[in-house]
């Protein structure tokens, strides 16, 4: 899609439908915060949530600059490939996360 200048609009509609069915970024954020709150106790929850939030803000701030620098030395296909590769890496990593133990869950 990044190398085709005139792409039919239905490709964007299909991407929106897939994102809508999977929840998109909103479900990813919700799952991250839920996981952190499920595996931490009350004494460390605030600092762990703060770390998660700060990493989200740093990534959101730095990523346009990194993508712009990468685009200057390569093509938009490379930028999308790197983004997709990092997303795939995060999916593989999260598939190996262990379920929280029931004794760790605080009420």
Secondary structure by P-SEA (a helix, b strand, c coil): ccccccccaaaaaaaaaaaaaaccaaaaaaaaaaaaaaacccccaaaaaaaaaaaaaaaaaaaaaaaaaaaaaccaaaaaaaaaaaaaaaaaaaaaccccccccccc
